[in-house]
Amino acid sequence: MSDPALVSVTAADAQAPLTDAAPVPARGWPVTLAALTVALLATIGLYWPTATGMASIWWRSDTFAHGMLVVPIVLYMLWTRRAEIAPVAPRPAYPGLALLALLAAGWFIADSAGVGVGSQLCLVAMFPALVWTLCGRAVVAAAAFPLAYLIFAVPIGEGLVPPLQDFTAHFTVRAVRLTGIPVYAEGWYLMLPSGTFQVAEACSGIRYLIASLALGCLYAYLTYRSPWRRFLFIVFAAIVPVLANGLRAFGIVMIAHFTKMEYATGADHLVYGWLFFGLVIGLMFWVGRFWEEDPSVPPVRQTGLTTAAPAPAAAVQPWPALVLSLCVLALAPLALWRSDAQPVASVPVLTAPAVAGWNGPKPAEWATTYTGQTRTLTAQYDDGRGHDLRLWMAAWAGGHDSSRMISSVHLPYKPGEWVQGADRVRRVPTAAGEREVYEVPVIAGERRLTIWTWYSVGGHPTVSPSTGKLWQAWNMLSGNHTPGRVFVLVTDGSDPPDVVDERLSGFLGAAAQPLDRLGLAD
């Protein structure tokens, strides 16, 4: 016979309201959080130049200013997932040390070659790797999306600027032609009857793309639970700003054309651009709400029946993993310090060589955006038929200094004076073998010049910034401190293309060998 009191209590419990159970933190979290804080702060200290370099870009660049908000956003997302993270018992995962070692080696190679984005990516990736090493794989899995969001702290995306400029220029030209207005395009330089336009870096849409991706990822995380919905919305957030920027550029050209260049030029189009971008982002989020899901975790249903909770496992101390992690991370800065302490090759005084079949050299001037070089040379030659050619050459002392030679901000001309046309890579036969050159036409009103340029890294000529960076990293690792050099040839580009090619090819064919020795110690 059952006890009436027991029946009464059980029935009452069965009818009790449903409540959300507060997450019970697993054992070991206080000491693990303390160890993780020490590890993160020590990592920032060990890689201080990289961390401060990244922060300075956030401060001075409108494109990457959102980086200052990434850490607060990540902390907020981790707080929203505390119900899933807190019950997971933190346990050190020593295989994470291998990932830390790999990231430290990647940082060393990237910093040696002056690849700022590479060193910053490795530094940011060290933080999730530390979480794995000190807290374990289960914690990383529970916090995967917030930790992955740290990628937006890295000022990455400058390599997309030229392709985005190309797309915007082509999109604008096609759209203008659909209206029946004649337009002539030369690379990023557009000419209409009403005036000329340049698809500059600020018009590429890179700011809109990066901001849209950062906002889109955050919106997808907060709005959806399905991985596929999140992925599709992020793809949507990448496509929309690119197309919208093309429409924005087309609209600016049309406004300027029909107002006889009175409006939508200068600072006006930047204001119009951000207003347009705000409208596009709002529309994107409005569309995204049609597939909105509740991202919250369903509440735990309480019943009158209880089961015995398993005994909590003993906490595992994170201090040995912390010490080993910091020892691994300290190796890369120490290796770079030793590398920088090695003597580097000096750069001799640069003297322009005599070139067979050409008169000169004579003193000349040419302006570029290259900085930090040890020595610079500018000389002028002429072929005796009224055609001249200028040689500009710069050399950087070997070692870590030469890693700054190859940079996206370095151009073989002054952008304020010249507008770049469609570039390409050329192969030129010379007495020293076939060479690749990077051809850049530049325009200033009625004037047109053709520029050939290339790098020489450790004695290896190349036109590829990526290949040049790899050679720089190899030279640092192998102890080859040969000076880095950049060569620029400039000539009048208003002649027919075959005449310009013959002039430049003839000079380079005769000058390749003496130029290869220029700037190197005997």
Helices and strands as residue ranges (DSSP letters): H 4-14, H 29-46, H 48-60, H 67-80, H 82-85, H 96-112, H 116-135, H 137-142, H 144-148, G 149-153, G 158-160, H 161-178, E 184-186, E 189-192, E 195-198, G 201-203, H 206-223, H 227-258, H 267-288, G 289-291, H 319-340, E 359-363, E 375-382, E 388-396, G 399-404, E 419-420, E 424-428, E 435-444, E 447-457, E 460-462, H 465-478, E 484-492, H 497-517
